Amino acid sequence: MKSTLFGFVRSNKDALQLFVQGATHEQSRYPLDLSLGIETPLPHLGKFRNANQLLQVSAIVHAEANEGLNAANDVLIALALTRSLETEPVLFSQMVRATSVSAAVGALEQTVNRVALPIESLSELSKAFQHIEAWTRKARGLPAASSRREHLRQRCCAPRKNSFSLWPRPGWMFPPNCATG
């Protein structure tokens, strides 16, 4: 299994080099025609996920080879790749971005369980995660779950003038914070 993963990473060496170059760009975006609305094709997201998976596997392969610096760089490049979706105004793209950040965290966990990372790499990883946290806090990505729940509770549980409006429709469930009695 290890030799297969090593071979896979080796066969994608050119792509990994392009990801290294792309990670140096602070801002980038994908060409989208949003005038199509919900029908907007998002072909870049499949390639985005494949690239992210390749970087995760590469980090684990480098960790197995006791190459902490290269493993940390692979995780950093994966996090930089997620930066390319930060300003994309499509909910599904933001979901893919959030999933990719979570996957990068998983790759980092696998990496630190296999090899020690240099202090400089840990510092860079900390900065990358602080950037992600700051971006999320500014609510440019997906809103915080607690604010979405609060908004839903306020909209669904506000007193109504018409008592029939409180009756649930078929297939509708009250939010957990609402009093139904």
C-alpha positions, 0 to 999 in steps of 0.5 A, spaced: 500 500 500 505 504 501 509 503 495 502 505 491 501 511 495 509 513 494 508 511 486 502 516 486 505 522 489 511 521 484 507 520 478 503 527 480 510 531 481 509 536 476 502 537 479 504 538 486 510 543 483 504 547 480 500 547 486 507 550 490 507 556 485 499 557 486 500 557 493 504 563 493 498 567 490 494 571 495 488 572 491 486 568 486 479 566 483 476 561 478 472 564 472 464 563 473 458 566 469 454 567 475 448 570 470 446 563 470 444 563 477 442 556 480 444 553 473 452 556 474 456 550 472 462 549 477 467 544 474 473 547 478 470 544 484 471 537 482 478 539 480 479 542 487 477 536 491 482 532 487 488 537 488 486 537 495 486 529 496 493 529 492 496 534 497 493 530 503 496 523 500 502 527 499 503 530 506 502 523 509 507 520 504 512 525 506 511 524 513 511 516 512 518 518 509 520 522 515 520 528 511 517 533 516 518 539 512 515 537 506 509 534 509 508 540 513 509 544 506 503 539 503 498 541 508 500 549 507 499 548 500 492 545 501 490 550 506 493 556 501 488 552 495 482 553 500 484 560 500 482 560 492 475 559 494 474 564 500 471 570 495 466 565 491 459 567 492 456 560 491 454 556 497 456 550 495 463 552 493 463 555 501 461 548 503 467 545 499 472 550 502 470 548 509 470 540 507 477 542 505 479 545 511 477 539 515 481 534 511 487 539 511 486 538 519 486 531 518 492 530 514 495 535 519 493 530 524 496 524 520 502 527 519 504 529 526 502 522 528 508 520 524 513 525 524 516 531 528 515 538 524 520 543 524 518 549 528 518 554 522 513 549 519 508 549 525 509 557 525 506 557 518 501 552 520 499 557 525 498 563 521 494 559 516 489 557 521 489 564 524 487 566 517 482 561 516 479 563 523 479 571 521 476 570 515 470 566 518 469 571 524 468 576 518 463 572 516 465 572 509 465 565 508 459 561 511 456 564 517 457 561 524 452 556 526 450 559 532 448 565 528 444 561 523 440 557 528 438 564 532 436 567 525 432 561 524 429 561 531 427 568 531 424 567 524 420 561 526 418 562 533 416 569 533 409 570 535 404 570 529 397 574 529 394 568 526 394 562 530 393 558 524 400 560 522 403 556 528 400 550 525 406 546 522 405 544 515 406 537 512 413 535 513 415 541 517 419 540 523 419 545 529 427 548 530 429 545 537 429 551 541 422 553 539 416 551 544 411 548 541 406 547 546 
